[in-house]
Amino acid sequence: MARFEQVTTHLKSIIINNFFGGIAWAFGATIGFSIIVFVFSLIFKNLNLIPFVGEFISEIVAEVIKNLQNNPQLIK
């Protein structure tokens, strides 16, 4: 037969600890993600990769606009 440990901590205490632990985890994840995005943006800036991405996106937008002008029924 399985043995179960008896929980001696009150439910309110467990909920409060988990709530604040979740907030701390989310805050840390947000800060970590911000740092990673910052580092990647610095790397891309120094590699001059950002203008290439901008040109690529502008070509996509130009193509979409051209297709919408040729097919006005697509616009609702």
C-alpha positions, 0 to 999 in steps of 0.5 A: 500500500502506498504511503502518503506524506501528510501536508503540514503547510496550510493551503493559504500559505501554499497558494501565496508561495506559488503565486509569488513564485509565478510572478518572479518566474514571469518577471525573470523570463521577461527580463531574460527575453529582453536581454536576448533580443537586445544582444541579437539586435546588437549583433544584427546591427553590427553585421548590417543584416537589418537593412537586408531584412527591411528591403525584404519586407518592403518587397513583400509589401510592394507585391501585396499592394500590387496584387490588391490593385490587380484584384480589387474584389479581395478587399472587403 
